Amino acid sequence: MKKNNLPLSTDKGTHKTNAPLNRRSFLGYAGVSVVTSALILSGCKDDEGNIGLPDTGVNLGSGDTGILNYAYALEQLEAAFYTQVIQTKYSGMTAAEEQLLTDLRDHEVAHRDFFKAALGASAIPDLEVDFSAINFSNRTSVLGTAKTFEDLGVSAYNGAGKLLTDANLLLIAGKIVSVEARHAAAIRSLINPNSADFSGDDVVDAATGLDVQRMPGDVLMLASPFIKTKINANNLPTT
């Protein structure tokens, strides 16, 4: 996994989510060939005109491009969060916790940079995040936020999958959401060791065995306290 330096600000408030990742690393991690990436790029071209309307915020676009930008926005948020966690470690962080959180950082950076490269000219700009409500020196605050982000990410992919029309993109989304779910379980196990909370009934329906799903509007509303940049999701597909 990628081990590059991550030149984000150590400020615990607002900053841009612009740390780079080696192209070979993130394509290899996602399990997607360069050919598949070219297919994604070609599928995004029709929607380039929907990006970045200044009077309505950052426009995610429409169709599959819009859904990719939606995922890209969430991955920017998670990558920035875990980068900050490792840059300013909370008091009492064990070596095992540091390794786990570093792995999560690397995964989220890989996801973020994969979407950025796949979208090409259709990618939204780097978002400005707001972590002023998080106490990065406190384990409870950090892990509680990580739990929120990971559970939200899983529900976001679950809800957005049906909105994609390209089967190749759906396959990639399925690979990423499975990793996000592993993250969610790992964080829950850190918070409550030796418990069944890794798949608690707040995220997995006991009757169906299925995880929670949320539509983009609901996800962006829940994520909005942590994203300073205004996001316009009005053109995203709904069915």
Summary of the structure (lengths in Angstrom):
residues: 239
radius of gyration: 17.0
end to end distance: 35.5
largest distance: 50.6
contacts: 764
relative contact order: 0.18
helix: 61%
strand: 5%
